[in-house]
Amino acid sequence: MDLEFDARYEEFRTQVRDFLAKHQPARNWRLGDGNWEDRVAWLSLQIEHGYWARTIPKEYGGYGAEPDLLETVIMDEEFNKAGVIRGMMAQGPSMLVPTLLSHGNDEQCRRWIGPTMRGEVIWCQGYSEPGAGSDLASLQASATEDGDDFLINGQKIWTSTADMAQMCFILVRTEPDAKKHEGISYILLPMDTPGIEVQPMRTMAGEIGENSFNQVFFTDVRVPKTNDVGNRGEGWKIANTTLKHERNSLHANAEGTLMRLARLMNKETINGAPAMASPVYRDRLMKLQARALARKHHGMRMLTCSLKGESTGVAGLVVKLQNCQLNSDMAKLALDVMGELGALYDHSKYEREQGYWQAHSMFSLGLIIGGGTAQIQKNIIAERGLGLPREPKPAKA
């Protein structure tokens, strides 16, 4: 088996390296940094050269290239080696855009995909409610007809980035008498619409910008019916498309995180020697490296299935469970390597990398719960993937 890239792909790798050498930013930004113009300029430059939104049609604001698995692998490898984030890890590009490409109409795609991929529009996800988290289909937020509009009433919770988002893709019940999984619609909602109240939630992770949680209240929020994605009442099917992309996005860039961890271990010292010289820490890193490489090649398998239009089957169901745990374990090793400094938080003068690893540790722990807990993921794998019988429900009194 020949695992080498041919000349065409090596030439493409050289082009990516030259681009990074010429345009690499001084630092990676985060959504909460507030440098909106720099974000838009950097993402637009990546799109122009085809390193972001590569396969999205030009008429929707993308680069318009044909899908190519090896080009994707090369771009990820080179951006990770340079310590540069390719594109933008946010709910809009990773979750909404692929959903619109599958279910949105032409007008919705033209209006929202380009600005979302350029970072001009930040999105939040209106799914979970106080009484509808793991059992999302029991949601009660409603949308009633009023002429050409819907009036939305209800509450959402754990709404990441709602305090900074311009738009929300929200699930609401438009047919209250329909069955539980029916009568739900998927609506695009501007967050500056009158009647929306956002209340940030303080968590143990503290203030870490784009990882913020919020609860959101809707009181007679008016939105045009044309903002409904797909057919009215078919939102559950569309929501599952988003959830599939959410699960896949939660494991993104484990390879880049591993490289960052290795750099930390070479920099931090224990009794005057680099942490990398410790056989205990080095052994833990090698085990994580093996898992990260397995994740990378499993991701290539998923991408191949997507390019061929094939179902990923049970292989696609294990992604979220395995990779959220991998990211959490990498953060744990980083904190251990830093010793007592790993306990620091909130911009101490002794903190490393602006508190990245402390924030990453808290956030990756949350991802084991968010997007479907590990226990729910195991049930999905067992029931949908392996065909095992559903867990019996307790008998009614």
C-alpha positions in Angstrom: 0.0 0.0 0.0 1.4 3.4 -1.1 0.6 6.1 1.5 2.7 8.8 -0.2 1.1 11.8 -1.8 1.7 12.2 -5.5 3.4 15.2 -7.1 0.1 17.1 -7.6 -0.7 16.9 -3.9 2.8 17.8 -2.8 2.5 20.9 -5.0 -0.7 21.8 -3.3 1.0 21.3 0.1 3.7 23.8 -1.0 1.0 26.3 -1.9 -0.6 26.0 1.5 2.7 26.5 3.2 3.6 29.5 1.1 0.2 31.0 2.0 0.7 30.5 5.7 4.3 31.9 5.6 3.0 35.0 3.9 -0.3 35.6 5.7 -0.1 33.8 9.1 -1.8 36.1 11.7 0.1 37.2 14.8 -2.4 35.3 17.0 -5.5 33.2 16.8 -8.6 35.3 17.7 -11.7 34.1 19.5 -15.4 35.1 19.0 -15.4 37.1 22.3 -12.3 39.2 21.4 -14.4 41.8 19.6 -11.9 42.2 16.6 -14.7 41.8 14.0 -12.9 43.4 11.1 -9.8 41.3 11.5 -11.9 38.1 11.7 -13.8 38.9 8.5 -10.6 39.9 6.6 -8.8 36.7 7.6 -11.7 34.4 6.8 -12.4 36.2 3.5 -8.7 35.8 2.6 -8.9 32.1 3.3 -12.0 31.8 1.1 -10.3 33.7 -1.7 -7.4 31.2 -1.8 -9.7 28.2 -1.2 -8.6 27.2 2.3 -12.0 27.8 3.8 -15.5 27.2 2.4 -13.6 25.3 -0.2 -16.4 23.2 -1.7 -19.3 25.6 -1.1 -20.6 27.0 -4.4 -19.4 30.4 -5.5 -23.0 31.7 -5.8 -23.3 31.0 -2.0 -20.1 32.8 -1.1 -17.7 29.8 -1.2 -14.6 29.0 -3.3 -16.5 26.5 -5.5 -13.9 23.7 -5.7 -14.7 20.0 -6.2 -14.5 17.9 -3.0 -11.1 16.2 -2.6 -10.3 14.2 0.5 -6.5 14.5 0.3 -6.6 18.3 -0.2 -8.7 18.6 3.0 -6.2 16.4 4.9 -3.2 18.5 3.6 -4.9 21.8 4.6 -5.6 20.5 8.1 -2.1 19.2 8.5 -0.4 22.4 7.4 -2.6 24.7 9.4 -2.1 22.6 12.5 1.7 22.6 12.1 1.6 26.4 11.8 -0.6 26.6 14.9 -3.2 28.5 12.9 -7.0 27.8 13.0 -8.4 27.0 9.6 -11.7 28.8 9.2 -13.9 29.4 12.2 -15.1 26.8 14.7 -18.6 28.1 15.5 -22.1 26.9 15.2 -22.9 28.8 12.0 -20.2 27.3 9.7 -20.1 23.8 11.3 -23.8 23.2 11.9 -26.1 25.7 10.2 -24.4 26.0 6.8 -24.4 22.2 6.0 -28.0 22.1 7.1 -29.0 24.9 4.7 -27.1 23.3 1.9 -29.2 20.1 2.5 -32.6 21.7 3.3 -32.6 25.4 2.7 -34.0 27.1 -0.4 -31.9 29.1 -2.8 -32.8 32.5 -1.3 -31.8 31.3 2.2 -28.5 29.9 1.0 -27.6 33.0 -0.9 -28.5 35.3 2.0 -26.9 33.5 4.9 -24.1 31.1 3.9 -21.6 33.7 2.6 -21.8 36.1 5.6 -21.7 33.1 8.0 -18.6 31.7 6.5 -16.9 35.1 6.4 -17.7 35.6 10.1 -19.9 38.6 9.5 -22.9 36.8 11.1 -22.6 34.8 14.4 -25.2 32.2 15.1 -26.6 30.5 18.2 -28.7 27.3 18.5 -32.1 27.4 20.1 -32.7 23.8 20.9 -32.6 22.8 24.6 -35.3 23.9 27.1 -35.6 23.6 30.8 -37.9 20.6 30.3 -36.5 19.4 27.0 -32.8 18.6 27.0 -31.9 14.9 26.4 -35.5 14.4 25.2 -35.4 17.3 22.8 -38.6 16.3 20.9 -40.7 17.3 24.0 -39.9 21.0 23.4 -42.7 23.4 24.2 -41.5 26.7 22.6 -44.3 27.6 20.2 -44.8 29.6 17.0 -48.4 30.7 16.2 -49.6 32.2 12.9 -50.2 35.9 12.6 -50.8 36.8 9.0 -47.5 36.3 7.1 -45.6 36.0 10.4 -45.0 33.6 13.3 -45.2 34.8 16.9 -42.7 32.8 19.0 -43.1 32.3 22.7 -41.2 30.2 25.2 -37.7 29.7 26.6 -34.4 28.1 25.6 -31.4 27.3 27.8 -27.7 26.4 27.5 -27.8 28.6 24.4 -24.1 29.1 23.6 -23.0 32.5 22.3 -26.6 33.9 22.4 -25.2 37.0 24.1 -23.1 37.9 21.0 -25.0 36.2 18.2 -26.9 38.2 15.5 -29.0 35.2 14.4 -30.5 32.0 15.9 -31.6 28.7 14.3 -34.4 27.7 16.6 -36.8 24.7 17.0 -40.4 25.6 17.8 -43.7 23.8 17.8 -46.0 25.1 15.1 -48.6 22.3 15.3 -49.3 21.7 19.0 -51.8 18.9 18.3 -49.3 16.8 16.3 -47.4 13.8 17.6 -44.3 14.5 19.7 -41.8 14.3 16.8 -44.1 16.0 14.4 -45.3 19.6 14.2 -41.8 21.1 14.9 -40.4 23.7 12.6 -36.8 25.0 12.1 -36.8 28.8 11.9 -34.0 31.4 11.3 -34.5 34.2 13.8 -32.7 37.6 14.1 -31.6 38.1 17.7 -32.3 41.8 17.7 -36.1 41.2 17.2 -38.2 42.8 19.9 -39.4 40.4 22.6 -36.1 38.5 23.0 -34.3 38.6 26.4 -30.9 37.0 26.8 -29.6 36.2 30.3 -26.0 35.0 30.5 -25.4 32.1 32.9 -22.4 31.9 35.2 -20.7 28.5 35.1 -17.7 27.0 36.7 -15.7 27.8 33.6 -16.0 31.5 34.3 -15.8 34.1 31.6 -14.4 32.4 28.5 -16.0 34.4 25.6 -17.4 32.1 23.0 -18.0 29.3 25.4 -20.6 31.3 27.3 -24.0 29.8 28.1 -27.3 31.7 28.2 -30.9 31.3 28.8 -33.2 33.1 26.3 -36.8 34.2 26.8 -39.2 34.8 23.8 -42.3 36.9 24.2 -44.4 37.4 21.1 -41.3 37.5 18.9 -42.4 38.2 15.3 -40.6 36.4 12.5 -41.6 36.0 8.8 -42.9 32.6 7.8 -40.3 32.7 5.0 -37.6 32.1 7.6 -38.9 28.6 8.0 -36.3 26.1 6.7 -37.7 23.2 4.7 -41.4 22.3 5.0 -43.4 23.5 8.0 -43.7 20.8 10.6 -40.7 18.8 9.4 -38.2 20.5 11.7 -37.3 17.3 13.5 -35.8 15.8 10.4 -33.9 19.0 9.7 -32.8 19.3 13.3 -31.3 15.8 13.1 -29.2 17.0 10.2 -27.9 19.8 12.4 -27.3 17.4 15.3 -25.3 15.1 13.0 -23.0 17.9 12.0 -22.9 19.1 15.6 -21.6 15.7 16.8 -19.0 15.7 14.1 -17.9 19.2 14.8 -17.3 18.6 18.5 -14.2 16.5 17.8 -12.7 19.0 15.4 -8.9 19.7 15.4 -7.8 17.1 17.9 -4.6 16.8 15.9 -3.9 20.5 16.4 -4.7 20.3 20.1 -2.2 17.3 20.4 0.5 19.4 18.7 -0.1 22.2 21.1 0.1 19.8 24.0 3.5 18.5 22.7 4.8 22.0 22.5 3.7 22.6 26.1 5.5 19.5 27.3 8.7 20.5 25.6 8.5 24.0 27.3 7.3 23.1 30.8 10.0 21.8 33.1 10.0 19.4 36.1 13.1 19.6 38.3 14.9 21.4 35.5 14.1 18.9 32.8 11.4 19.2 30.1 8.1 17.4 31.0 8.6 15.5 27.8 11.6 13.8 29.4 9.3 12.2 32.0 8.6 8.6 30.9 5.2 8.7 32.7 4.0 11.9 30.9 5.6 10.8 27.6 3.7 7.5 27.8 0.4 9.3 28.4 1.1 11.5 25.4 1.9 8.6 23.1 -1.4 6.9 24.1 -3.2 10.1 23.3 -1.3 10.4 20.0 -2.5 6.9 19.0 -6.1 7.9 19.7 -5.7 11.1 17.8 -4.3 9.4 14.8 -7.1 6.9 14.9 -9.6 9.8 15.1 -7.9 11.5 12.1 -8.2 8.4 9.9 -11.7 7.7 11.1 -12.6 11.2 10.1 -11.2 10.5 6.7 -13.4 7.5 6.5 -16.4 9.7 7.4 -15.5 12.3 4.8 -15.1 9.6 2.1 -18.6 8.3 2.9 -19.9 11.9 2.7 -18.3 12.5 -0.7 -19.7 9.2 -2.1 -23.2 9.9 -0.6 -22.9 6.7 1.5 -24.3 6.2 5.0 -21.6 6.1 7.7 -23.7 3.6 9.7 -22.5 2.8 13.2 -19.0 4.2 12.4 -20.6 7.7 12.3 -22.3 7.2 15.7 -19.1 6.6 17.7 -17.5 9.9 16.7 -18.9 12.2 19.3 -18.5 9.8 22.2 -14.9 9.0 21.5 -13.6 12.4 20.5 -15.1 14.5 23.3 -13.4 12.1 25.7 -10.1 12.4 23.8 -10.2 16.2 24.0 -10.9 16.1 27.7 -8.0 13.7 28.3 -5.6 15.9 26.4 -6.6 18.8 28.6 -6.1 16.8 31.8 -2.6 15.9 30.7 -1.8 19.5 30.0 -3.0 20.6 33.5 -0.9 17.8 35.1 2.2 18.9 33.2 1.8 22.4 34.5 1.7 21.1 38.0 0.5 23.7 40.5 0.3 26.3 37.7 -2.4 24.1 36.1 -4.8 25.2 38.9 -4.5 28.9 38.0 -7.3 30.6 36.3 -8.7 34.1 35.6 -5.6 35.8 34.2 -3.0 35.2 36.8 0.4 36.5 35.9 1.8 32.9 36.1 -0.8 31.4 33.8 0.3 29.7 30.5 -1.1 30.6 27.1 -3.7 33.1 28.4 -5.4 30.3 30.4 -6.1 28.2 27.3 -5.7 24.8 28.9 -7.8 25.7 31.9 -10.6 26.9 29.7 -10.2 24.0 27.3 -10.4 21.6 30.2 -13.7 23.0 31.5 -15.2 23.3 28.0 -14.2 19.8 26.9 -15.7 18.4 30.1 -18.9 20.2 29.2 -18.9 18.7 25.7 -19.1 15.2 27.2 -22.5 16.4 28.4 -23.6 18.8 25.7 -24.8 17.7 22.3 -26.1 14.5 23.9 -24.4 13.0 27.0 -22.0 10.1 26.9 -24.7 7.8 28.2 -27.2 8.9 25.5 -24.5 8.5 22.9 -24.0 4.9 24.1 -27.8 4.3 23.8 -27.8 5.7 20.2 -24.8 3.4 19.3 -26.5 0.4 20.8 -30.0 0.9 19.4 -29.5 2.7 16.1 -26.1 1.3 15.2 -26.0 -2.2 16.6 -29.8 -2.9 16.5 -30.0 -3.8 20.2 -33.4 -3.6 21.9 -34.4 -0.3 23.5 -34.0 0.2 27.2 -37.4 -0.9 28.8 -39.5 1.8 30.3 -40.9 1.5 33.8 -44.5 0.2 33.9 -47.1 2.9 34.4 -48.9 2.8 37.8 
